[in-house]
Amino acid sequence: MDINSTSLIPLHQTSTRKRLDNKRETICIFGTGDFGRSLGMRLLKSGYPVVYGSRDPKNTTLLPSGAQVFSHAEALNTSKIIFLAVHRENYEFISALSDQLDGKVLVDVSNNLKMNEYPESNAQYLSQLVPKADVVKGFNTVSAWALQSGSLDASSQVFVCGNDNRSKQLVMDVARSIGLTPLDQGSLLAAEELEDYPLQLFPMWRLPLYITAGLTVFFFLYYVVLKVIYSYVVKNTDQTYLIMISIPNHVFPIVSLILLGLVYLPGVIAAFLQLYRGTKYKRFPDWLDRWMLCRKQLGLVSFAYGFLHVFYSLVKPLRYASYWSQVNYVAYQVQKNTTSELKMEWAWRGDLFYAFGILGFFVFCLLGVTSLPSVSNTMNWQEFRFVQSKLGHVTLLLCTAHAAVLGWNKFLRSTRYKWGLPPGYMLSMVIPCIVLILKLILITPCVDRMVTRIRQGWERRRNDSGNLKV
């Protein structure tokens, strides 16, 4: 009877072999700074043996317990994967280890102090210093804090790039095993972009914040002219106190409504552009692409300004000036022995104003909540599109109606145009009204059907004579 050779191995030897097979390979780290120590601690917790290569192997006071410390040359002999956690200006020692790094994976985790500081990326420079090593760029977008906290309070994405696919896969396996999410960014040419990424300060927020700052400053000065300077010049009254509460409470809703209109304006422009071209297979202009990419940020800033408007509106009646006006009005009626009758027009106007504002802000809150990754990840595309597009336009309609009811028929009175300047609410409604009118055209059955066909791949072509052809 044939007997399998593995059956002759005693059970205790088989279990020992399994434990050896499951043991993780040793990871070497050059650099004992904050990042090197945090990375070593995370690797040790995940079951990796960790060896540090240091200029001073005797100085181990700050290193995590369980790790070993050797000189650079000795540490290289223990591992196939080496994490280089030192700055570029300290790369000189690595050239002397070029032969020992032959065939090993060298992971560069460095970042620079400013963008475009050197003509090439640190990883490309490192590959020139040690051409025999397989240099991989990675872990530079993860902070020491993220490694220490277990990625609970920070991003867990790890961008990886390199010319050798096997080496990249080894580094990505290490990232997965310690609870991070690796993303392959291609060859080492992408290292420059990866090194610039941590240095960018809110890259997707820059344009929305510039727009918001510009609109805020403009409308603040606009209302200072209308409320403060005009009153001082024409009526010789001091109303500078309005700068603190009243004027900001005009500026916040105006800027919020304009920004909300700017969120949905590029979408309707893109739809009309596709209708004009008769195809979806042509790129949008760069300015439109950039505009569409920052719509979420524009919406969040608009929501923040709307929130400020709500709080300022709640505080407004508590001000001394409001209290004084109410008391003064009551005293005037007592003195004249008169009472004011209920005006149904004003009653309807006030209730409509608050109703549209409350409903608009409620739907706006739904948009804000669904924009959170933790919520949007639980929704399918159809649900997310319904909330962000359909309910988004409903929000824009309600908020525009809120502003329109505020103005009511004031635009017909010449006295409202101080020095010929229109009230701020009229300016705030221009972009939202344009968006709503264009959207109304797009949702008509004939136009909507054509847009849907184009977005499903249909193209309108021209024949040799230049005439349109389906």
C-alpha positions as CSV (number, residue, x, y, z in Angstrom):
1,M,0.0,0.0,0.0
2,D,1.3,3.4,-1.0
3,I,1.7,5.9,1.8
4,N,1.8,9.6,1.3
5,S,5.2,10.9,2.5
6,T,3.6,13.7,4.5
7,S,1.7,11.2,6.6
8,L,5.0,10.0,8.0
9,I,5.7,13.4,9.6
10,P,4.7,13.5,13.3
11,L,1.8,15.8,14.2
12,H,3.8,18.1,16.4
13,Q,6.3,18.7,13.5
14,T,3.4,19.5,11.1
15,S,1.9,22.1,13.4
16,T,5.3,23.6,13.9
17,R,5.7,23.9,10.1
18,K,2.3,25.6,9.8
19,R,3.3,28.2,12.4
20,L,6.5,28.9,10.5
21,D,4.7,29.3,7.2
22,N,2.2,31.7,8.8
23,K,5.0,33.8,10.3
24,R,5.3,37.2,8.6
25,E,8.6,38.2,7.1
26,T,10.8,40.7,8.7
27,I,10.5,44.4,7.8
28,C,13.5,46.7,7.9
29,I,13.1,50.4,8.6
30,F,15.8,53.1,8.1
31,G,15.0,56.0,10.2
32,T,13.9,56.3,13.9
33,G,11.9,59.5,13.7
34,D,8.2,59.9,14.4
35,F,7.1,58.2,11.3
36,G,9.6,55.3,11.5
37,R,8.6,54.6,15.1
38,S,4.9,54.8,14.4
39,L,5.3,52.5,11.4
40,G,7.3,50.0,13.4
41,M,4.7,50.0,16.2
42,R,1.9,49.3,13.7
43,L,3.9,46.5,12.0
44,L,4.7,44.9,15.4
45,K,1.0,45.0,16.3
46,S,0.2,43.3,13.0
47,G,2.7,40.4,13.7
48,Y,5.7,41.6,11.7
49,P,9.2,41.3,13.1
50,V,10.7,44.8,12.8
51,V,14.4,45.6,12.5
52,Y,15.6,49.2,12.6
53,G,18.7,50.4,10.7
54,S,20.3,53.3,12.6
55,R,23.5,55.3,12.7
56,D,23.5,54.8,16.4
57,P,22.3,51.3,17.2
58,K,22.8,51.7,20.9
59,N,20.2,54.5,21.2
60,T,16.9,52.6,21.5
61,T,15.1,54.5,24.1
62,L,12.2,55.8,21.9
63,L,11.8,52.7,19.7
64,P,8.8,50.4,20.2
65,S,9.4,47.4,22.4
66,G,9.9,44.2,20.5
67,A,11.9,45.8,17.7
68,Q,15.6,45.1,17.1
69,V,18.2,47.8,16.2
70,F,21.3,47.2,14.0
71,S,23.5,49.3,11.9
72,H,22.3,49.9,8.3
73,A,24.4,47.2,6.8
74,E,23.5,44.6,9.4
75,A,19.8,45.5,9.2
76,L,19.7,45.0,5.4
77,N,20.7,41.3,5.8
78,T,17.5,40.6,7.7
79,S,14.8,41.7,5.3
80,K,13.7,41.9,1.6
81,I,11.6,45.0,2.2
82,I,13.2,48.2,3.5
83,F,11.2,51.4,4.4
84,L,13.4,54.5,4.0
85,A,11.9,57.0,6.5
86,V,14.6,59.7,6.2
87,H,14.6,63.1,4.4
88,R,16.2,63.4,0.9
89,E,19.1,65.5,2.2
90,N,20.1,62.4,4.3
91,Y,20.2,60.0,1.4
92,E,24.0,60.0,1.2
93,F,24.6,56.9,3.3
94,I,22.3,54.8,1.0
95,S,24.8,54.9,-1.9
96,A,27.3,52.8,0.0
97,L,24.7,50.1,0.5
98,S,23.9,49.8,-3.2
99,D,25.3,46.2,-3.6
100,Q,23.5,45.0,-0.5
101,L,20.2,46.5,-1.9
102,D,20.5,44.4,-5.1
103,G,17.0,42.9,-5.7
104,K,15.5,44.3,-2.5
105,V,12.4,46.4,-2.3
106,L,13.2,50.0,-1.1
107,V,10.1,51.9,-0.1
108,D,10.5,55.7,-0.1
109,V,8.1,57.4,2.3
110,S,9.7,60.9,2.2
111,N,8.0,64.2,1.4
112,N,9.4,67.6,0.7
113,L,8.9,70.9,2.4
114,K,7.5,72.6,-0.6
115,M,6.2,71.7,-4.1
116,N,8.6,71.4,-7.0
117,E,11.6,71.8,-4.6
118,Y,13.7,69.4,-6.8
119,P,13.8,68.8,-10.5
120,E,12.8,65.1,-10.0
121,S,10.9,63.3,-7.3
122,N,12.6,61.9,-4.3
123,A,11.8,58.3,-5.4
124,Q,13.3,58.9,-8.9
125,Y,16.4,60.4,-7.3
126,L,16.7,57.4,-5.0
127,S,16.4,55.0,-7.9
128,Q,19.4,56.8,-9.5
129,L,21.4,56.4,-6.3
130,V,20.7,52.7,-5.9
131,P,19.8,51.4,-9.4
132,K,20.0,47.8,-8.3
133,A,17.1,48.2,-5.8
134,D,13.4,48.1,-6.7
135,V,12.3,51.5,-5.5
136,V,8.6,51.9,-4.6
137,K,7.0,55.2,-3.6
138,G,4.4,54.7,-0.9
139,F,3.1,55.5,2.6
140,N,4.0,59.2,2.2
141,T,0.3,60.3,2.3
142,V,-0.2,58.5,5.7
143,S,0.7,60.5,8.8
144,A,2.4,59.2,11.9
145,W,-0.8,60.0,13.8
146,A,-2.8,57.8,11.4
147,L,-0.5,54.9,12.0
148,Q,-0.7,55.3,15.8
149,S,-4.4,55.7,16.0
150,G,-5.1,52.7,13.8
151,S,-6.6,54.9,11.0
152,L,-9.7,55.5,13.1
153,D,-9.3,59.3,13.0
154,A,-7.5,59.7,9.6
155,S,-7.5,58.5,6.1
156,S,-6.4,54.9,5.5
157,Q,-5.6,55.2,1.8
158,V,-2.0,54.4,0.8
159,F,-0.9,55.5,-2.7
160,V,1.8,53.3,-4.2
161,C,3.8,53.6,-7.4
162,G,6.8,51.8,-8.8
163,N,8.3,50.3,-12.0
164,D,8.3,46.7,-10.7
165,N,4.9,45.2,-10.3
166,R,6.1,42.4,-8.0
167,S,7.7,44.9,-5.6
168,K,4.6,47.1,-5.6
169,Q,2.4,44.1,-4.8
170,L,4.7,43.2,-1.8
171,V,4.3,46.8,-0.5
172,M,0.6,46.7,-1.0
173,D,0.3,43.4,0.8
174,V,2.1,45.0,3.8
175,A,-0.4,47.9,3.7
176,R,-3.4,45.6,3.7
177,S,-2.1,43.5,6.5
178,I,-1.8,46.6,8.8
179,G,-5.4,47.7,8.0
180,L,-4.7,50.3,5.3
181,T,-6.1,50.5,1.8
182,P,-3.4,50.6,-1.0
183,L,-4.1,52.2,-4.3
184,D,-1.8,51.5,-7.3
185,Q,-0.9,54.7,-9.1
186,G,1.2,53.2,-11.8
187,S,4.9,53.7,-12.5
188,L,7.5,55.7,-10.6
189,L,6.7,58.7,-12.9
190,A,3.7,59.2,-10.6
191,A,5.9,59.7,-7.6
192,E,6.2,63.5,-8.2
193,E,2.4,63.8,-8.0
194,L,2.3,61.7,-4.9
195,E,4.9,63.8,-3.2
196,D,3.0,67.0,-4.0
197,Y,-0.3,65.6,-2.7
198,P,0.4,66.1,1.0
199,L,1.6,69.6,0.4
200,Q,-1.6,70.8,-1.2
201,L,-3.8,72.8,1.0
202,F,-7.5,72.0,0.2
203,P,-6.9,71.7,-3.5
204,M,-10.6,71.1,-4.3
205,W,-11.7,73.9,-2.0
206,R,-9.5,76.6,-3.4
207,L,-11.9,77.8,-6.1
208,P,-15.1,77.6,-4.0
209,L,-13.4,79.5,-1.2
210,Y,-12.2,82.2,-3.5
211,I,-15.7,82.6,-5.0
212,T,-17.2,82.7,-1.5
213,A,-14.7,85.2,-0.2
214,G,-15.2,87.4,-3.2
215,L,-19.0,87.3,-3.0
216,T,-18.9,87.9,0.8
217,V,-16.7,90.9,0.6
218,F,-18.7,92.4,-2.3
219,F,-22.1,92.1,-0.7
220,F,-20.8,93.2,2.7
221,L,-19.5,96.4,1.2
222,Y,-22.6,96.7,-0.9
223,Y,-24.8,96.6,2.2
224,V,-22.5,99.0,4.1
225,V,-23.1,101.5,1.4
226,L,-26.9,100.9,1.4
227,K,-27.5,100.7,5.1
228,V,-24.7,102.7,6.8
229,I,-23.2,105.3,4.4
230,Y,-26.5,106.1,2.7
231,S,-28.2,106.7,6.1
232,Y,-25.4,108.9,7.2
233,V,-25.2,111.0,4.0
234,V,-28.9,111.4,3.2
235,K,-30.6,111.1,6.7
236,N,-27.6,112.1,8.9
237,T,-28.2,109.1,11.1
238,D,-25.6,106.7,12.6
239,Q,-26.4,103.1,11.9
240,T,-22.9,101.6,12.1
241,Y,-24.3,99.1,14.7
242,L,-25.9,97.2,11.8
243,I,-22.4,96.0,10.7
244,M,-22.4,93.3,13.5
245,I,-25.7,91.4,13.0
246,S,-28.1,92.9,10.5
247,I,-25.7,93.3,7.5
248,P,-24.1,89.8,8.0
249,N,-27.7,88.4,8.2
250,H,-28.3,89.9,4.7
251,V,-25.0,88.8,3.3
252,F,-25.1,85.1,4.4
253,P,-28.4,84.2,2.7
254,I,-27.5,86.1,-0.4
255,V,-24.2,84.4,-0.8
256,S,-25.7,81.0,0.2
257,L,-28.4,81.3,-2.5
258,I,-25.9,82.4,-5.2
259,L,-23.6,79.5,-4.3
260,L,-26.5,77.0,-4.4
261,G,-27.3,78.3,-7.9
262,L,-23.7,77.9,-8.9
263,V,-23.9,74.2,-7.8
264,Y,-26.5,73.4,-10.4
265,L,-25.7,75.9,-13.2
266,P,-22.8,73.9,-14.7
267,G,-25.1,70.8,-14.9
268,V,-27.6,72.6,-17.1
269,I,-24.8,74.2,-19.1
270,A,-23.3,70.8,-19.8
271,A,-26.8,69.5,-20.8
272,F,-27.3,72.3,-23.3
273,L,-23.7,71.8,-24.6
274,Q,-24.4,68.1,-25.3
275,L,-27.7,69.1,-27.0
276,Y,-25.8,71.5,-29.2
277,R,-23.0,69.0,-30.1
278,G,-25.4,66.1,-30.4
279,T,-23.0,63.8,-28.6
280,K,-21.6,63.0,-25.2
281,Y,-18.2,61.9,-26.6
282,K,-16.6,65.3,-26.6
283,R,-14.8,66.8,-23.7
284,F,-16.3,69.8,-21.9
285,P,-14.2,72.9,-21.8
286,D,-11.6,72.9,-19.0
287,W,-13.3,75.7,-17.1
288,L,-16.6,73.7,-17.0
289,D,-14.8,70.5,-16.0
290,R,-13.1,72.3,-13.1
291,W,-16.4,74.0,-12.1
292,M,-18.3,70.6,-12.1
293,L,-15.5,69.0,-9.9
294,C,-16.0,71.6,-7.2
295,R,-19.8,71.5,-7.0
296,K,-19.8,69.5,-3.7
297,Q,-17.5,72.1,-2.1
298,L,-19.7,74.9,-3.3
299,G,-22.8,73.2,-1.9
300,L,-21.2,72.6,1.5
301,V,-20.1,76.3,1.8
302,S,-23.6,77.3,0.7
303,F,-25.1,75.1,3.4
304,A,-22.7,76.5,6.0
305,Y,-23.8,80.1,5.1
306,G,-27.4,79.0,5.3
307,F,-26.8,77.7,8.8
308,L,-25.3,81.0,9.8
309,H,-28.3,82.8,8.4
310,V,-30.6,80.6,10.6
311,F,-28.6,81.4,13.8
312,Y,-28.3,85.1,13.0
313,S,-32.1,85.2,12.4
314,L,-32.8,83.6,15.8
315,V,-30.5,86.2,17.5
316,K,-31.8,89.2,15.6
317,P,-35.0,89.7,17.7
318,L,-32.9,89.6,20.9
319,R,-30.9,92.6,20.0
320,Y,-31.4,95.9,21.9
321,A,-32.2,97.7,18.7
322,S,-35.1,95.3,17.9
323,Y,-36.4,95.6,21.5
324,W,-36.2,99.4,21.3
325,S,-38.1,99.5,18.0
326,Q,-40.9,97.3,19.4
327,V,-41.3,99.2,22.6
328,N,-41.1,102.5,20.8
329,Y,-43.9,101.4,18.4
330,V,-46.1,100.3,21.2
331,A,-45.5,103.6,23.0
332,Y,-46.4,105.5,19.9
333,Q,-49.7,103.7,19.6
334,V,-50.5,104.3,23.2
335,Q,-49.7,108.0,22.8
336,K,-51.9,108.3,19.7
337,N,-54.5,106.0,21.2
338,T,-54.6,103.9,18.0
339,T,-54.3,100.2,17.1
340,S,-53.2,98.5,13.9
341,E,-55.5,96.2,12.1
342,L,-54.4,92.8,10.9
343,K,-53.4,93.1,7.2
344,M,-54.0,89.8,5.5
345,E,-51.5,90.5,2.8
346,W,-48.7,91.0,5.4
347,A,-49.9,87.9,7.3
348,W,-49.8,85.7,4.1
349,R,-46.5,87.2,3.2
350,G,-44.9,86.5,6.6
351,D,-46.2,82.9,6.8
352,L,-45.1,82.2,3.2
353,F,-41.7,83.7,3.9
354,Y,-41.1,81.5,6.9
355,A,-42.7,78.4,5.4
356,F,-40.5,78.5,2.3
357,G,-37.4,79.2,4.5
358,I,-38.1,76.3,6.8
359,L,-38.9,73.8,4.1
360,G,-35.9,75.0,2.0
361,F,-33.5,74.6,4.9
362,F,-34.9,71.2,5.8
363,V,-34.3,69.8,2.3
364,F,-30.9,71.6,2.3
365,C,-30.1,69.6,5.5
366,L,-31.0,66.4,3.7
367,L,-28.6,67.3,0.9
368,G,-25.8,68.0,3.4
369,V,-26.3,64.7,5.2
370,T,-26.3,62.6,2.1
371,S,-23.1,64.2,0.9
372,L,-21.3,62.6,3.9
373,P,-19.3,59.5,2.7
374,S,-20.7,57.4,5.5
375,V,-24.3,58.1,4.2
376,S,-23.6,58.3,0.4
377,N,-21.8,54.9,0.5
378,T,-25.0,53.2,1.6
379,M,-27.0,54.6,-1.4
380,N,-27.1,53.3,-4.9
381,W,-26.5,55.7,-7.8
382,Q,-30.2,56.2,-8.5
383,E,-31.0,57.1,-4.9
384,F,-28.0,59.5,-4.7
385,R,-28.9,61.1,-8.0
386,F,-32.5,61.6,-6.9
387,V,-31.4,63.3,-3.7
388,Q,-28.6,65.5,-5.1
389,S,-30.3,66.4,-8.3
390,K,-34.1,66.3,-7.9
391,L,-34.2,67.4,-4.3
392,G,-31.3,69.8,-5.0
393,H,-33.4,71.7,-7.5
394,V,-36.4,71.6,-5.1
395,T,-34.1,73.2,-2.5
396,L,-33.1,75.9,-5.0
397,L,-36.7,76.6,-5.9
398,L,-37.8,76.8,-2.2
399,C,-34.9,79.1,-1.3
400,T,-35.5,81.3,-4.3
401,A,-39.2,81.5,-3.4
402,H,-38.1,82.5,0.2
403,A,-36.1,85.4,-1.2
404,A,-38.9,86.4,-3.7
405,V,-41.5,86.6,-0.9
406,L,-39.1,88.7,1.1
407,G,-39.0,91.2,-1.7
408,W,-42.7,90.8,-2.6
409,N,-43.5,93.9,-4.7
410,K,-40.7,96.1,-3.3
411,F,-38.9,96.0,-6.7
412,L,-41.8,98.2,-8.1
413,R,-41.0,101.0,-5.6
414,S,-38.4,103.5,-6.7
415,T,-37.6,104.4,-3.1
416,R,-36.1,100.9,-2.7
417,Y,-33.3,101.8,-5.1
418,K,-31.0,103.8,-3.0
419,W,-28.6,105.8,-5.2
420,G,-30.0,103.7,-8.0
421,L,-28.7,100.4,-6.5
422,P,-31.1,97.5,-6.5
423,P,-31.8,95.6,-3.2
424,G,-29.4,92.7,-2.5
425,Y,-32.2,90.1,-2.7
426,M,-32.7,91.0,-6.3
427,L,-29.1,90.3,-7.2
428,S,-29.2,87.0,-5.3
429,M,-32.0,85.7,-7.4
430,V,-30.4,86.2,-10.8
431,I,-28.4,83.0,-11.0
432,P,-31.0,80.8,-9.3
433,C,-33.7,82.0,-11.6
434,I,-31.5,81.4,-14.7
435,V,-30.9,77.8,-13.4
436,L,-34.5,77.2,-12.7
437,I,-35.6,78.5,-16.2
438,L,-33.0,76.4,-18.0
439,K,-33.9,73.3,-15.9
440,L,-37.6,73.9,-16.8
441,I,-36.7,73.7,-20.4
442,L,-34.6,70.6,-19.9
443,I,-37.4,68.7,-18.2
444,T,-39.9,69.3,-20.9
445,P,-40.6,65.8,-22.5
446,C,-39.1,66.5,-25.9
447,V,-35.9,68.0,-24.7
448,D,-35.5,65.5,-21.8
449,R,-36.0,62.6,-24.3
450,M,-33.2,64.0,-26.5
451,V,-30.8,64.5,-23.6
452,T,-31.5,61.0,-22.3
453,R,-30.7,59.5,-25.8
454,I,-27.5,61.4,-26.0
455,R,-26.4,60.3,-22.6
456,Q,-27.2,56.7,-23.5
457,G,-24.8,56.9,-26.5
458,W,-26.8,58.2,-29.4
459,E,-25.0,60.7,-31.6
460,R,-26.2,63.2,-34.2
461,R,-23.9,63.1,-37.1
462,R,-23.4,65.1,-40.3
463,N,-23.3,63.7,-43.8
464,D,-20.8,64.7,-46.5
465,S,-23.0,67.6,-47.6
466,G,-23.0,69.0,-44.0
467,N,-26.6,68.2,-43.2
468,L,-27.6,66.7,-39.9
469,K,-27.9,62.9,-40.0
470,V,-29.0,60.4,-37.3
